[in-house]
Amino acid sequence: MKKALVVIISVALLSACSKSTQYTQDLTGTWNIYKLTYLNVQDNGYLQDSLNNYAITFTSNGHYVESYVKYPNLIADSVTNVGTWQFQDSYGQLLLVDSASSIRDTFTIFDLTGNSVELLADGFNRYMRKSQ
């Protein structure tokens, strides 16, 4: 019985490590938003305009750099945020912590495969494609 338990725990740990490696590889790179919805309604207006120049780069060592133009129709005010990222809740959530060590966002991850991902937070669905 003890041997079986040890084998089951070992397989579970190896599976978790494999999943972590795969998700990290899938997330690493630069992402851009191609579609944004709020409460399942597509946003074609102001907020989408502000995110047209949005990019976030995730590195394999757990850092990110996020940049976008805030209020593009009023003033060209570019914003850059840096910090760290990590998976939570059995790889179902993505936590971003900014450089001031405060939680910036927690996203629920949908469909992180290859060059596409959908991130959900606060009613907003961000549909993103990897550009690098």
Number of C-alpha atoms within 10 A of each C-alpha: 5 7 8 9 10 11 11 11 12 12 12 12 12 11 12 14 12 12 14 15 13 13 17 19 14 18 21 18 18 19 22 21 21 13 17 21 17 14 10 10 11 13 16 11 8 11 14 17 16 16 20 15 15 20 20 20 19 21 17 15 11 14 18 22 16 17 16 20 19 18 15 17 11 7 9 12 11 13 11 12 14 17 19 19 22 15 19 13 9 9 15 13 18 18 17 22 20 19 14 9 10 10 14 15 14 19 20 19 17 16 11 15 12 13 15 18 19 19 19 19 14 11 11 17 24 20 19 21 19 19 12 10
